[in-house]
């Protein structure tokens, strides 16, 4: 395995783990997440349902980015 492949694996994981967490928080509606200082503004500004929908969208976008890294549609890994 080359260094470039390891970088792509690490990059994919950097999108997968936060994406899964955001998706889980949005679907489950975890109070511990939305009550924290960092994300309390989402629930205050968008309401409870809006904050959950936002987190689901963020999670899906991050997972889509991970899929793009894995699929490599531009063929970047072929040159490495």
mmCIF file of the N, C-alpha and C atoms, coordinates in Angstrom:
data_MODEL
# 
_entry.id   MODEL 
# 
loop_
_atom_site.group_PDB 
_atom_site.id 
_atom_site.type_symbol 
_atom_site.label_atom_id 
_atom_site.label_alt_id 
_atom_site.label_comp_id 
_atom_site.label_asym_id 
_atom_site.label_entity_id 
_atom_site.label_seq_id 
_atom_site.pdbx_PDB_ins_code 
_atom_site.Cartn_x 
_atom_site.Cartn_y 
_atom_site.Cartn_z 
_atom_site.occupancy 
_atom_site.B_iso_or_equiv 
_atom_site.pdbx_formal_charge 
_atom_site.auth_seq_id 
_atom_site.auth_comp_id 
_atom_site.auth_asym_id 
_atom_site.auth_atom_id 
_atom_site.pdbx_PDB_model_num 
ATOM 1   N N  . UNK A 1 1  ? 0.853   -1.173 0.000   1.00 0.00 ? 1  UNK A N  1 
ATOM 2   C CA . UNK A 1 1  ? 0.000   0.000  0.000   1.00 0.00 ? 1  UNK A CA 1 
ATOM 3   C C  . UNK A 1 1  ? 0.902   1.241  0.000   1.00 0.00 ? 1  UNK A C  1 
ATOM 4   N N  . UNK A 1 2  ? 0.607   2.151  -0.890  1.00 0.00 ? 2  UNK A N  1 
ATOM 5   C CA . UNK A 1 2  ? 1.427   3.349  -1.008  1.00 0.00 ? 2  UNK A CA 1 
ATOM 6   C C  . UNK A 1 2  ? 0.982   4.410  -0.002  1.00 0.00 ? 2  UNK A C  1 
ATOM 7   N N  . UNK A 1 3  ? 1.815   5.423  0.137   1.00 0.00 ? 3  UNK A N  1 
ATOM 8   C CA . UNK A 1 3  ? 1.482   6.519  1.044   1.00 0.00 ? 3  UNK A CA 1 
ATOM 9   C C  . UNK A 1 3  ? 0.230   7.265  0.585   1.00 0.00 ? 3  UNK A C  1 
ATOM 10  N N  . UNK A 1 4  ? 0.073   7.405  -0.724  1.00 0.00 ? 4  UNK A N  1 
ATOM 11  C CA . UNK A 1 4  ? -1.102  8.106  -1.254  1.00 0.00 ? 4  UNK A CA 1 
ATOM 12  C C  . UNK A 1 4  ? -2.378  7.342  -0.928  1.00 0.00 ? 4  UNK A C  1 
ATOM 13  N N  . UNK A 1 5  ? -2.336  6.025  -1.008  1.00 0.00 ? 5  UNK A N  1 
ATOM 14  C CA . UNK A 1 5  ? -3.515  5.235  -0.665  1.00 0.00 ? 5  UNK A CA 1 
ATOM 15  C C  . UNK A 1 5  ? -3.858  5.364  0.810   1.00 0.00 ? 5  UNK A C  1 
ATOM 16  N N  . UNK A 1 6  ? -2.841  5.400  1.660   1.00 0.00 ? 6  UNK A N  1 
ATOM 17  C CA . UNK A 1 6  ? -3.084  5.592  3.093   1.00 0.00 ? 6  UNK A CA 1 
ATOM 18  C C  . UNK A 1 6  ? -3.703  6.958  3.376   1.00 0.00 ? 6  UNK A C  1 
ATOM 19  N N  . UNK A 1 7  ? -3.262  7.958  2.634   1.00 0.00 ? 7  UNK A N  1 
ATOM 20  C CA . UNK A 1 7  ? -3.833  9.301  2.802   1.00 0.00 ? 7  UNK A CA 1 
ATOM 21  C C  . UNK A 1 7  ? -5.299  9.297  2.397   1.00 0.00 ? 7  UNK A C  1 
ATOM 22  N N  . UNK A 1 8  ? -5.641  8.610  1.309   1.00 0.00 ? 8  UNK A N  1 
ATOM 23  C CA . UNK A 1 8  ? -7.036  8.552  0.871   1.00 0.00 ? 8  UNK A CA 1 
ATOM 24  C C  . UNK A 1 8  ? -7.905  7.777  1.854   1.00 0.00 ? 8  UNK A C  1 
ATOM 25  N N  . UNK A 1 9  ? -7.359  6.734  2.439   1.00 0.00 ? 9  UNK A N  1 
ATOM 26  C CA . UNK A 1 9  ? -8.113  5.999  3.452   1.00 0.00 ? 9  UNK A CA 1 
ATOM 27  C C  . UNK A 1 9  ? -8.357  6.886  4.667   1.00 0.00 ? 9  UNK A C  1 
ATOM 28  N N  . UNK A 1 10 ? -7.324  7.593  5.105   1.00 0.00 ? 10 UNK A N  1 
ATOM 29  C CA . UNK A 1 10 ? -7.475  8.492  6.259   1.00 0.00 ? 10 UNK A CA 1 
ATOM 30  C C  . UNK A 1 10 ? -8.466  9.610  5.943   1.00 0.00 ? 10 UNK A C  1 
ATOM 31  N N  . UNK A 1 11 ? -8.392  10.149 4.737   1.00 0.00 ? 11 UNK A N  1 
ATOM 32  C CA . UNK A 1 11 ? -9.320  11.211 4.338   1.00 0.00 ? 11 UNK A CA 1 
ATOM 33  C C  . UNK A 1 11 ? -10.756 10.705 4.306   1.00 0.00 ? 11 UNK A C  1 
ATOM 34  N N  . UNK A 1 12 ? -10.945 9.506  3.783   1.00 0.00 ? 12 UNK A N  1 
ATOM 35  C CA . UNK A 1 12 ? -12.285 8.927  3.766   1.00 0.00 ? 12 UNK A CA 1 
ATOM 36  C C  . UNK A 1 12 ? -12.834 8.723  5.163   1.00 0.00 ? 12 UNK A C  1 
ATOM 37  N N  . UNK A 1 13 ? -11.987 8.239  6.076   1.00 0.00 ? 13 UNK A N  1 
ATOM 38  C CA . UNK A 1 13 ? -12.426 8.036  7.463   1.00 0.00 ? 13 UNK A CA 1 
ATOM 39  C C  . UNK A 1 13 ? -12.719 9.360  8.162   1.00 0.00 ? 13 UNK A C  1 
ATOM 40  N N  . UNK A 1 14 ? -11.995 10.410 7.768   1.00 0.00 ? 14 UNK A N  1 
ATOM 41  C CA . UNK A 1 14 ? -12.254 11.720 8.368   1.00 0.00 ? 14 UNK A CA 1 
ATOM 42  C C  . UNK A 1 14 ? -13.612 12.265 7.949   1.00 0.00 ? 14 UNK A C  1 
ATOM 43  N N  . UNK A 1 15 ? -14.173 11.765 6.877   1.00 0.00 ? 15 UNK A N  1 
ATOM 44  C CA . UNK A 1 15 ? -15.520 12.139 6.484   1.00 0.00 ? 15 UNK A CA 1 
ATOM 45  C C  . UNK A 1 15 ? -16.563 11.164 7.024   1.00 0.00 ? 15 UNK A C  1 
ATOM 46  N N  . UNK A 1 16 ? -16.208 9.894  7.117   1.00 0.00 ? 16 UNK A N  1 
ATOM 47  C CA . UNK A 1 16 ? -17.176 8.875  7.529   1.00 0.00 ? 16 UNK A CA 1 
ATOM 48  C C  . UNK A 1 16 ? -17.572 9.032  8.994   1.00 0.00 ? 16 UNK A C  1 
ATOM 49  N N  . UNK A 1 17 ? -16.607 9.126  9.886   1.00 0.00 ? 17 UNK A N  1 
ATOM 50  C CA . UNK A 1 17 ? -16.930 9.162  11.318  1.00 0.00 ? 17 UNK A CA 1 
ATOM 51  C C  . UNK A 1 17 ? -17.760 10.380 11.722  1.00 0.00 ? 17 UNK A C  1 
ATOM 52  N N  . UNK A 1 18 ? -17.377 11.596 11.336  1.00 0.00 ? 18 UNK A N  1 
ATOM 53  C CA . UNK A 1 18 ? -18.249 12.737 11.668  1.00 0.00 ? 18 UNK A CA 1 
ATOM 54  C C  . UNK A 1 18 ? -19.602 12.674 10.964  1.00 0.00 ? 18 UNK A C  1 
ATOM 55  N N  . UNK A 1 19 ? -19.609 12.130 9.748   1.00 0.00 ? 19 UNK A N  1 
ATOM 56  C CA . UNK A 1 19 ? -20.874 12.004 9.023   1.00 0.00 ? 19 UNK A CA 1 
ATOM 57  C C  . UNK A 1 19 ? -21.833 11.056 9.721   1.00 0.00 ? 19 UNK A C  1 
ATOM 58  N N  . UNK A 1 20 ? -21.307 9.922  10.182  1.00 0.00 ? 20 UNK A N  1 
ATOM 59  C CA . UNK A 1 20 ? -22.151 8.982  10.918  1.00 0.00 ? 20 UNK A CA 1 
ATOM 60  C C  . UNK A 1 20 ? -22.638 9.572  12.234  1.00 0.00 ? 20 UNK A C  1 
ATOM 61  N N  . UNK A 1 21 ? -21.762 10.313 12.905  1.00 0.00 ? 21 UNK A N  1 
ATOM 62  C CA . UNK A 1 21 ? -22.163 10.931 14.178  1.00 0.00 ? 21 UNK A CA 1 
ATOM 63  C C  . UNK A 1 21 ? -23.254 11.978 13.951  1.00 0.00 ? 21 UNK A C  1 
ATOM 64  N N  . UNK A 1 22 ? -23.076 12.812 12.939  1.00 0.00 ? 22 UNK A N  1 
ATOM 65  C CA . UNK A 1 22 ? -24.080 13.838 12.652  1.00 0.00 ? 22 UNK A CA 1 
ATOM 66  C C  . UNK A 1 22 ? -25.405 13.206 12.249  1.00 0.00 ? 22 UNK A C  1 
ATOM 67  N N  . UNK A 1 23 ? -25.344 12.164 11.453  1.00 0.00 ? 23 UNK A N  1 
ATOM 68  C CA . UNK A 1 23 ? -26.559 11.468 11.045  1.00 0.00 ? 23 UNK A CA 1 
ATOM 69  C C  . UNK A 1 23 ? -27.247 10.823 12.250  1.00 0.00 ? 23 UNK A C  1 
ATOM 70  N N  . UNK A 1 24 ? -26.478 10.207 13.103  1.00 0.00 ? 24 UNK A N  1 
ATOM 71  C CA . UNK A 1 24 ? -27.024 9.573  14.300  1.00 0.00 ? 24 UNK A CA 1 
ATOM 72  C C  . UNK A 1 24 ? -27.665 10.603 15.230  1.00 0.00 ? 24 UNK A C  1 
ATOM 73  N N  . UNK A 1 25 ? -26.984 11.726 15.427  1.00 0.00 ? 25 UNK A N  1 
ATOM 74  C CA . UNK A 1 25 ? -27.519 12.786 16.297  1.00 0.00 ? 25 UNK A CA 1 
ATOM 75  C C  . UNK A 1 25 ? -28.809 13.350 15.721  1.00 0.00 ? 25 UNK A C  1 
ATOM 76  N N  . UNK A 1 26 ? -28.841 13.543 14.401  1.00 0.00 ? 26 UNK A N  1 
ATOM 77  C CA . UNK A 1 26 ? -30.034 14.100 13.779  1.00 0.00 ? 26 UNK A CA 1 
ATOM 78  C C  . UNK A 1 26 ? -31.216 13.151 13.820  1.00 0.00 ? 26 UNK A C  1 
ATOM 79  N N  . UNK A 1 27 ? -30.974 11.883 13.570  1.00 0.00 ? 27 UNK A N  1 
ATOM 80  C CA . UNK A 1 27 ? -32.068 10.913 13.558  1.00 0.00 ? 27 UNK A CA 1 
ATOM 81  C C  . UNK A 1 27 ? -32.540 10.626 14.975  1.00 0.00 ? 27 UNK A C  1 
ATOM 82  N N  . UNK A 1 28 ? -31.598 10.472 15.870  1.00 0.00 ? 28 UNK A N  1 
ATOM 83  C CA . UNK A 1 28 ? -31.941 10.109 17.241  1.00 0.00 ? 28 UNK A CA 1 
ATOM 84  C C  . UNK A 1 28 ? -32.418 11.303 18.064  1.00 0.00 ? 28 UNK A C  1 
ATOM 85  N N  . UNK A 1 29 ? -31.953 12.500 17.718  1.00 0.00 ? 29 UNK A N  1 
ATOM 86  C CA . UNK A 1 29 ? -32.344 13.693 18.464  1.00 0.00 ? 29 UNK A CA 1 
ATOM 87  C C  . UNK A 1 29 ? -31.729 13.739 19.846  1.00 0.00 ? 29 UNK A C  1 
ATOM 88  N N  . UNK A 1 30 ? -30.440 13.491 19.920  1.00 0.00 ? 30 UNK A N  1 
ATOM 89  C CA . UNK A 1 30 ? -29.739 13.394 21.202  1.00 0.00 ? 30 UNK A CA 1 
ATOM 90  C C  . UNK A 1 30 ? -29.698 14.742 21.918  1.00 0.00 ? 30 UNK A C  1 
ATOM 91  N N  . UNK A 1 31 ? -30.255 14.770 23.110  1.00 0.00 ? 31 UNK A N  1 
ATOM 92  C CA . UNK A 1 31 ? -30.256 15.996 23.907  1.00 0.00 ? 31 UNK A CA 1 
ATOM 93  C C  . UNK A 1 31 ? -28.852 16.411 24.321  1.00 0.00 ? 31 UNK A C  1 
ATOM 94  N N  . UNK A 1 32 ? -27.987 15.431 24.612  1.00 0.00 ? 32 UNK A N  1 
ATOM 95  C CA . UNK A 1 32 ? -26.641 15.759 25.065  1.00 0.00 ? 32 UNK A CA 1 
ATOM 96  C C  . UNK A 1 32 ? -25.884 16.553 24.016  1.00 0.00 ? 32 UNK A C  1 
ATOM 97  N N  . UNK A 1 33 ? -26.194 16.340 22.760  1.00 0.00 ? 33 UNK A N  1 
ATOM 98  C CA . UNK A 1 33 ? -25.505 17.051 21.689  1.00 0.00 ? 33 UNK A CA 1 
ATOM 99  C C  . UNK A 1 33 ? -26.032 18.473 21.554  1.00 0.00 ? 33 UNK A C  1 
ATOM 100 N N  . UNK A 1 34 ? -27.326 18.617 21.517  1.00 0.00 ? 34 UNK A N  1 
ATOM 101 C CA . UNK A 1 34 ? -27.913 19.934 21.306  1.00 0.00 ? 34 UNK A CA 1 
ATOM 102 C C  . UNK A 1 34 ? -27.905 20.801 22.555  1.00 0.00 ? 34 UNK A C  1 
ATOM 103 N N  . UNK A 1 35 ? -27.664 20.224 23.719  1.00 0.00 ? 35 UNK A N  1 
ATOM 104 C CA . UNK A 1 35 ? -27.552 21.010 24.941  1.00 0.00 ? 35 UNK A CA 1 
ATOM 105 C C  . UNK A 1 35 ? -26.135 21.507 25.184  1.00 0.00 ? 35 UNK A C  1 
ATOM 106 N N  . UNK A 1 36 ? -25.176 21.038 24.400  1.00 0.00 ? 36 UNK A N  1 
ATOM 107 C CA . UNK A 1 36 ? -23.800 21.499 24.577  1.00 0.00 ? 36 UNK A CA 1 
ATOM 108 C C  . UNK A 1 36 ? -23.677 22.952 24.121  1.00 0.00 ? 36 UNK A C  1 
ATOM 109 N N  . UNK A 1 37 ? -22.650 23.624 24.606  1.00 0.00 ? 37 UNK A N  1 
ATOM 110 C CA . UNK A 1 37 ? -22.454 25.028 24.253  1.00 0.00 ? 37 UNK A CA 1 
ATOM 111 C C  . UNK A 1 37 ? -22.254 25.234 22.757  1.00 0.00 ? 37 UNK A C  1 
ATOM 112 N N  . UNK A 1 38 ? -21.544 24.318 22.145  1.00 0.00 ? 38 UNK A N  1 
ATOM 113 C CA . UNK A 1 38 ? -21.180 24.488 20.732  1.00 0.00 ? 38 UNK A CA 1 
ATOM 114 C C  . UNK A 1 38 ? -22.370 24.413 19.786  1.00 0.00 ? 38 UNK A C  1 
ATOM 115 N N  . UNK A 1 39 ? -23.363 23.591 20.112  1.00 0.00 ? 39 UNK A N  1 
ATOM 116 C CA . UNK A 1 39 ? -24.476 23.375 19.183  1.00 0.00 ? 39 UNK A CA 1 
ATOM 117 C C  . UNK A 1 39 ? -25.826 23.809 19.727  1.00 0.00 ? 39 UNK A C  1 
ATOM 118 N N  . UNK A 1 40 ? -25.829 24.453 20.871  1.00 0.00 ? 40 UNK A N  1 
ATOM 119 C CA . UNK A 1 40 ? -27.073 24.939 21.461  1.00 0.00 ? 40 UNK A CA 1 
ATOM 120 C C  . UNK A 1 40 ? -27.730 26.008 20.578  1.00 0.00 ? 40 UNK A C  1 
ATOM 121 N N  . UNK A 1 41 ? -26.909 26.762 19.849  1.00 0.00 ? 41 UNK A N  1 
ATOM 122 C CA . UNK A 1 41 ? -27.453 27.815 18.990  1.00 0.00 ? 41 UNK A CA 1 
ATOM 123 C C  . UNK A 1 41 ? -28.330 27.240 17.876  1.00 0.00 ? 41 UNK A C  1 
ATOM 124 N N  . UNK A 1 42 ? -28.020 26.022 17.417  1.00 0.00 ? 42 UNK A N  1 
ATOM 125 C CA . UNK A 1 42 ? -28.843 25.418 16.370  1.00 0.00 ? 42 UNK A CA 1 
ATOM 126 C C  . UNK A 1 42 ? -30.276 25.213 16.845  1.00 0.00 ? 42 UNK A C  1 
ATOM 127 N N  . UNK A 1 43 ? -30.407 24.658 18.039  1.00 0.00 ? 43 UNK A N  1 
ATOM 128 C CA . UNK A 1 43 ? -31.743 24.399 18.569  1.00 0.00 ? 43 UNK A CA 1 
ATOM 129 C C  . UNK A 1 43 ? -32.475 25.712 18.870  1.00 0.00 ? 43 UNK A C  1 
ATOM 130 N N  . UNK A 1 44 ? -31.739 26.736 19.290  1.00 0.00 ? 44 UNK A N  1 
ATOM 131 C CA . UNK A 1 44 ? -32.378 28.027 19.591  1.00 0.00 ? 44 UNK A CA 1 
ATOM 132 C C  . UNK A 1 44 ? -32.822 28.744 18.323  1.00 0.00 ? 44 UNK A C  1 
ATOM 133 N N  . UNK A 1 45 ? -31.985 28.707 17.291  1.00 0.00 ? 45 UNK A N  1 
ATOM 134 C CA . UNK A 1 45 ? -32.304 29.442 16.056  1.00 0.00 ? 45 UNK A CA 1 
ATOM 135 C C  . UNK A 1 45 ? -33.286 28.707 15.146  1.00 0.00 ? 45 UNK A C  1 
ATOM 136 N N  . UNK A 1 46 ? -33.073 27.403 14.996  1.00 0.00 ? 46 UNK A N  1 
ATOM 137 C CA . UNK A 1 46 ? -33.870 26.647 14.033  1.00 0.00 ? 46 UNK A CA 1 
ATOM 138 C C  . UNK A 1 46 ? -35.002 25.857 14.665  1.00 0.00 ? 46 UNK A C  1 
ATOM 139 N N  . UNK A 1 47 ? -35.014 25.788 15.964  1.00 0.00 ? 47 UNK A N  1 
ATOM 140 C CA . UNK A 1 47 ? -35.989 24.946 16.639  1.00 0.00 ? 47 UNK A CA 1 
ATOM 141 C C  . UNK A 1 47 ? -35.478 23.516 16.694  1.00 0.00 ? 47 UNK A C  1 
ATOM 142 N N  . UNK A 1 48 ? -36.142 22.693 17.482  1.00 0.00 ? 48 UNK A N  1 
ATOM 143 C CA . UNK A 1 48 ? -35.695 21.319 17.686  1.00 0.00 ? 48 UNK A CA 1 
ATOM 144 C C  . UNK A 1 48 ? -35.721 20.515 16.383  1.00 0.00 ? 48 UNK A C  1 
ATOM 145 N N  . UNK A 1 49 ? -36.810 20.594 15.647  1.00 0.00 ? 49 UNK A N  1 
ATOM 146 C CA . UNK A 1 49 ? -36.942 19.832 14.400  1.00 0.00 ? 49 UNK A CA 1 
ATOM 147 C C  . UNK A 1 49 ? -35.973 20.362 13.338  1.00 0.00 ? 49 UNK A C  1 
ATOM 148 N N  . UNK A 1 50 ? -35.844 21.663 13.236  1.00 0.00 ? 50 UNK A N  1 
ATOM 149 C CA . UNK A 1 50 ? -34.922 22.252 12.259  1.00 0.00 ? 50 UNK A CA 1 
ATOM 150 C C  . UNK A 1 50 ? -33.478 21.873 12.532  1.00 0.00 ? 50 UNK A C  1 
ATOM 151 N N  . UNK A 1 51 ? -33.096 21.818 13.796  1.00 0.00 ? 51 UNK A N  1 
ATOM 152 C CA . UNK A 1 51 ? -31.732 21.426 14.153  1.00 0.00 ? 51 UNK A CA 1 
ATOM 153 C C  . UNK A 1 51 ? -31.482 19.964 13.811  1.00 0.00 ? 51 UNK A C  1 
ATOM 154 N N  . UNK A 1 52 ? -32.478 19.129 14.034  1.00 0.00 ? 52 UNK A N  1 
ATOM 155 C CA . UNK A 1 52 ? -32.322 17.711 13.698  1.00 0.00 ? 52 UNK A CA 1 
ATOM 156 C C  . UNK A 1 52 ? -32.223 17.515 12.194  1.00 0.00 ? 52 UNK A C  1 
ATOM 157 N N  . UNK A 1 53 ? -33.036 18.218 11.437  1.00 0.00 ? 53 UNK A N  1 
ATOM 158 C CA . UNK A 1 53 ? -32.987 18.124 9.979   1.00 0.00 ? 53 UNK A CA 1 
ATOM 159 C C  . UNK A 1 53 ? -31.635 18.624 9.464   1.00 0.00 ? 53 UNK A C  1 
ATOM 160 N N  . UNK A 1 54 ? -31.144 19.713 10.041  1.00 0.00 ? 54 UNK A N  1 
ATOM 161 C CA . UNK A 1 54 ? -29.844 20.249 9.651   1.00 0.00 ? 54 UNK A CA 1 
ATOM 162 C C  . UNK A 1 54 ? -28.737 19.236 9.895   1.00 0.00 ? 54 UNK A C  1 
ATOM 163 N N  . UNK A 1 55 ? -28.766 18.567 11.035  1.00 0.00 ? 55 UNK A N  1 
ATOM 164 C CA . UNK A 1 55 ? -27.732 17.582 11.335  1.00 0.00 ? 55 UNK A CA 1 
ATOM 165 C C  . UNK A 1 55 ? -27.824 16.367 10.413  1.00 0.00 ? 55 UNK A C  1 
ATOM 166 N N  . UNK A 1 56 ? -29.025 15.971 10.040  1.00 0.00 ? 56 UNK A N  1 
ATOM 167 C CA . UNK A 1 56 ? -29.172 14.865 9.084   1.00 0.00 ? 56 UNK A CA 1 
ATOM 168 C C  . UNK A 1 56 ? -28.576 15.267 7.735   1.00 0.00 ? 56 UNK A C  1 
ATOM 169 N N  . UNK A 1 57 ? -28.833 16.481 7.298   1.00 0.00 ? 57 UNK A N  1 
ATOM 170 C CA . UNK A 1 57 ? -28.293 16.962 6.025   1.00 0.00 ? 57 UNK A CA 1 
ATOM 171 C C  . UNK A 1 57 ? -26.771 17.036 6.078   1.00 0.00 ? 57 UNK A C  1 
ATOM 172 N N  . UNK A 1 58 ? -26.236 17.552 7.176   1.00 0.00 ? 58 UNK A N  1 
ATOM 173 C CA . UNK A 1 58 ? -24.776 17.623 7.337   1.00 0.00 ? 58 UNK A CA 1 
ATOM 174 C C  . UNK A 1 58 ? -24.173 16.217 7.306   1.00 0.00 ? 58 UNK A C  1 
ATOM 175 N N  . UNK A 1 59 ? -24.812 15.282 7.989   1.00 0.00 ? 59 UNK A N  1 
ATOM 176 C CA . UNK A 1 59 ? -24.325 13.911 7.987   1.00 0.00 ? 59 UNK A CA 1 
ATOM 177 C C  . UNK A 1 59 ? -24.335 13.292 6.603   1.00 0.00 ? 59 UNK A C  1 
ATOM 178 N N  . UNK A 1 60 ? -25.403 13.519 5.857   1.00 0.00 ? 60 UNK A N  1 
ATOM 179 C CA . UNK A 1 60 ? -25.483 12.978 4.500   1.00 0.00 ? 60 UNK A CA 1 
ATOM 180 C C  . UNK A 1 60 ? -24.451 13.604 3.570   1.00 0.00 ? 60 UNK A C  1 
ATOM 181 N N  . UNK A 1 61 ? -24.203 14.896 3.731   1.00 0.00 ? 61 UNK A N  1 
ATOM 182 C CA . UNK A 1 61 ? -23.190 15.570 2.904   1.00 0.00 ? 61 UNK A CA 1 
ATOM 183 C C  . UNK A 1 61 ? -21.798 15.011 3.215   1.00 0.00 ? 61 UNK A C  1 
ATOM 184 N N  . UNK A 1 62 ? -21.496 14.806 4.492   1.00 0.00 ? 62 UNK A N  1 
ATOM 185 C CA . UNK A 1 62 ? -20.193 14.254 4.854   1.00 0.00 ? 62 UNK A CA 1 
ATOM 186 C C  . UNK A 1 62 ? -20.034 12.820 4.355   1.00 0.00 ? 62 UNK A C  1 
ATOM 187 N N  . UNK A 1 63 ? -21.083 12.031 4.431   1.00 0.00 ? 63 UNK A N  1 
ATOM 188 C CA . UNK A 1 63 ? -21.007 10.670 3.915   1.00 0.00 ? 63 UNK A CA 1 
ATOM 189 C C  . UNK A 1 63 ? -20.879 10.659 2.386   1.00 0.00 ? 63 UNK A C  1 
ATOM 190 N N  . UNK A 1 64 ? -21.520 11.605 1.718   1.00 0.00 ? 64 UNK A N  1 
ATOM 191 C CA . UNK A 1 64 ? -21.369 11.715 0.264   1.00 0.00 ? 64 UNK A CA 1 
ATOM 192 C C  . UNK A 1 64 ? -19.927 12.097 -0.093  1.00 0.00 ? 64 UNK A C  1 
ATOM 193 N N  . UNK A 1 65 ? -19.326 12.958 0.691   1.00 0.00 ? 65 UNK A N  1 
ATOM 194 C CA . UNK A 1 65 ? -17.921 13.317 0.462   1.00 0.00 ? 65 UNK A CA 1 
ATOM 195 C C  . UNK A 1 65 ? -17.020 12.101 0.655   1.00 0.00 ? 65 UNK A C  1 
ATOM 196 N N  . UNK A 1 66 ? -17.324 11.275 1.641   1.00 0.00 ? 66 UNK A N  1 
ATOM 197 C CA . UNK A 1 66 ? -16.547 10.054 1.851   1.00 0.00 ? 66 UNK A CA 1 
ATOM 198 C C  . UNK A 1 66 ? -16.690 9.105  0.671   1.00 0.00 ? 66 UNK A C  1 
ATOM 199 N N  . UNK A 1 67 ? -17.883 9.002  0.131   1.00 0.00 ? 67 UNK A N  1 
ATOM 200 C CA . UNK A 1 67 ? -18.098 8.139  -1.031  1.00 0.00 ? 67 UNK A CA 1 
ATOM 201 C C  . UNK A 1 67 ? -17.321 8.666  -2.230  1.00 0.00 ? 67 UNK A C  1 
ATOM 202 N N  . UNK A 1 68 ? -17.286 9.978  -2.406  1.00 0.00 ? 68 UNK A N  1 
ATOM 203 C CA . UNK A 1 68 ? -16.512 10.552 -3.508  1.00 0.00 ? 68 UNK A CA 1 
ATOM 204 C C  . UNK A 1 68 ? -15.024 10.266 -3.362  1.00 0.00 ? 68 UNK A C  1 
ATOM 205 N N  . UNK A 1 69 ? -14.536 10.273 -2.133  1.00 0.00 ? 69 UNK A N  1 
ATOM 206 C CA . UNK A 1 69 ? -13.123 9.949  -1.919  1.00 0.00 ? 69 UNK A CA 1 
ATOM 207 C C  . UNK A 1 69 ? -12.873 8.479  -2.253  1.00 0.00 ? 69 UNK A C  1 
ATOM 208 N N  . UNK A 1 70 ? -13.793 7.617  -1.870  1.00 0.00 ? 70 UNK A N  1 
ATOM 209 C CA . UNK A 1 70 ? -13.613 6.187  -2.095  1.00 0.00 ? 70 UNK A CA 1 
ATOM 210 C C  . UNK A 1 70 ? -13.776 5.839  -3.577  1.00 0.00 ? 70 UNK A C  1 
ATOM 211 N N  . UNK A 1 71 ? -14.788 6.396  -4.227  1.00 0.00 ? 71 UNK A N  1 
ATOM 212 C CA . UNK A 1 71 ? -15.060 6.075  -5.639  1.00 0.00 ? 71 UNK A CA 1 
ATOM 213 C C  . UNK A 1 71 ? -14.021 6.689  -6.558  1.00 0.00 ? 71 UNK A C  1 
ATOM 214 N N  . UNK A 1 72 ? -13.519 7.872  -6.220  1.00 0.00 ? 72 UNK A N  1 
ATOM 215 C CA . UNK A 1 72 ? -12.498 8.576  -6.986  1.00 0.00 ? 72 UNK A CA 1 
ATOM 216 C C  . UNK A 1 72 ? -12.923 8.802  -8.429  1.00 0.00 ? 72 UNK A C  1 
ATOM 217 N N  . UNK A 1 73 ? -13.972 9.618  -8.655  1.00 0.00 ? 73 UNK A N  1 
ATOM 218 C CA . UNK A 1 73 ? -14.488 9.796  -10.012 1.00 0.00 ? 73 UNK A CA 1 
ATOM 219 C C  . UNK A 1 73 ? -13.538 10.529 -10.946 1.00 0.00 ? 73 UNK A C  1 
ATOM 220 N N  . UNK A 1 74 ? -12.605 11.306 -10.399 1.00 0.00 ? 74 UNK A N  1 
ATOM 221 C CA . UNK A 1 74 ? -11.671 12.053 -11.249 1.00 0.00 ? 74 UNK A CA 1 
ATOM 222 C C  . UNK A 1 74 ? -10.423 11.229 -11.579 1.00 0.00 ? 74 UNK A C  1 
ATOM 223 N N  . UNK A 1 75 ? -10.309 10.055 -11.000 1.00 0.00 ? 75 UNK A N  1 
ATOM 224 C CA . UNK A 1 75 ? -9.167  9.195  -11.301 1.00 0.00 ? 75 UNK A CA 1 
ATOM 225 C C  . UNK A 1 75 ? -7.863  9.686  -10.729 1.00 0.00 ? 75 UNK A C  1 
ATOM 226 N N  . UNK A 1 76 ? -7.911  10.359 -9.600  1.00 0.00 ? 76 UNK A N  1 
ATOM 227 C CA . UNK A 1 76 ? -6.708  10.902 -8.991  1.00 0.00 ? 76 UNK A CA 1 
ATOM 228 C C  . UNK A 1 76 ? -5.763  9.796  -8.516  1.00 0.00 ? 76 UNK A C  1 
ATOM 229 N N  . UNK A 1 77 ? -6.334  8.720  -7.982  1.00 0.00 ? 77 UNK A N  1 
ATOM 230 C CA . UNK A 1 77 ? -5.514  7.648  -7.454  1.00 0.00 ? 77 UNK A CA 1 
ATOM 231 C C  . UNK A 1 77 ? -4.819  6.843  -8.556  1.00 0.00 ? 77 UNK A C  1 
ATOM 232 N N  . UNK A 1 78 ? -5.322  6.886  -9.752  1.00 0.00 ? 78 UNK A N  1 
ATOM 233 C CA . UNK A 1 78 ? -4.696  6.128  -10.853 1.00 0.00 ? 78 UNK A CA 1 
ATOM 234 C C  . UNK A 1 78 ? -3.317  6.682  -11.180 1.00 0.00 ? 78 UNK A C  1 
ATOM 235 N N  . UNK A 1 79 ? -3.163  7.982  -10.968 1.00 0.00 ? 79 UNK A N  1 
ATOM 236 C CA . UNK A 1 79 ? -1.870  8.610  -11.264 1.00 0.00 ? 79 UNK A CA 1 
ATOM 237 C C  . UNK A 1 79 ? -0.862  8.425  -10.141 1.00 0.00 ? 79 UNK A C  1 
ATOM 238 N N  . UNK A 1 80 ? -1.324  8.006  -8.951  1.00 0.00 ? 80 UNK A N  1 
ATOM 239 C CA . UNK A 1 80 ? -0.401  7.876  -7.816  1.00 0.00 ? 80 UNK A CA 1 
ATOM 240 C C  . UNK A 1 80 ? 0.319   6.548  -7.840  1.00 0.00 ? 80 UNK A C  1 
# 
